[in-house]
Amino acid sequence: MVVDLTQSGYGRGDGPGATAFSSKVRLDYDPSSPVRFAVRANGKILWQSNDLSQKGESDQCWIDIQNEKQIELLTRCKDSKTFAW
C-alpha cells in the first residue's frame, strides 16, 4: 500500500507533508509462517517489525517522515522473498 503524503489530510497545517508516522501492527490469526511488517520510502526500509508468529502478537513503530513525499506499507511472510500488502 502506497501513501502519498503530499495529499490533503497529511499536512502539518502550515504546509505540505507529514512529520511523523506511527502505527501498531497486530496479528488477528495464527499465520503459517512468521509475518514481518515494514515501512519503506525512497527504496529504503525505515522501520520493520519483529517477526510475528502467533495470534495477538503486535509491534509498534514511530518514524520521522518529515522529508518523505510517499511511504509504502509492506507485509511479508518469512518464508517468502516478496513483500505484499
C-alpha positions in Angstrom: 0.0 0.0 0.0 1.4 3.4 -1.0 0.6 6.5 1.0 1.0 9.9 -0.8 2.0 12.3 2.0 1.5 15.3 -0.3 -2.2 14.8 -0.4 -4.7 16.7 1.7 -5.0 15.3 5.2 -1.4 14.5 5.7 -0.1 18.1 6.2 1.1 19.8 9.4 -1.4 22.6 8.9 1.3 25.1 7.9 2.5 23.4 4.8 2.6 20.1 2.9 3.8 16.9 4.2 3.5 14.9 7.4 6.3 14.9 10.0 5.9 11.5 11.6 4.2 8.2 11.1 3.1 5.9 13.9 1.3 2.6 13.8 0.6 -0.6 15.7 0.5 -3.9 13.8 -1.2 -7.0 15.2 -1.9 -10.5 14.0 -5.6 -11.5 14.1 -4.8 -15.1 13.2 -2.1 -17.7 13.5 -0.1 -17.5 10.3 1.6 -20.5 8.6 4.9 -18.6 8.6 6.1 -15.6 10.7 5.0 -12.2 9.4 7.0 -9.0 9.3 5.6 -5.6 8.6 7.7 -2.7 7.2 7.6 0.9 6.1 9.7 1.9 3.1 10.5 5.3 1.5 12.7 6.0 -1.5 13.7 2.4 -1.7 14.9 2.3 1.9 13.3 0.4 4.8 12.7 3.0 7.6 11.2 0.5 10.1 10.4 -3.1 10.3 8.6 -5.1 13.0 9.8 -8.1 14.8 8.7 -11.4 13.3 5.1 -12.0 14.5 4.1 -15.7 14.5 1.1 -16.0 16.9 -2.4 -14.6 17.0 -2.4 -11.5 19.2 1.3 -10.6 18.8 1.9 -7.0 18.0 4.6 -4.4 17.4 4.6 -0.6 17.2 6.5 2.0 15.1 7.1 5.7 15.2 9.3 7.1 12.5 10.3 10.6 11.3 9.0 11.1 7.7 9.4 14.9 7.6 11.3 14.8 4.3 9.4 12.0 2.6 6.7 12.5 -0.1 5.4 9.0 0.0 5.8 5.8 2.1 4.9 2.2 1.3 3.4 -0.1 3.9 4.6 -3.7 3.4 3.9 -7.1 4.8 6.0 -10.2 4.2 5.8 -13.8 5.3 9.2 -15.0 6.5 9.4 -17.9 4.0 8.6 -15.6 1.1 11.1 -13.2 -0.6 8.3 -10.9 -1.8 6.6 -8.1 0.1 2.9 -7.9 -0.4 0.2 -5.9 1.4 
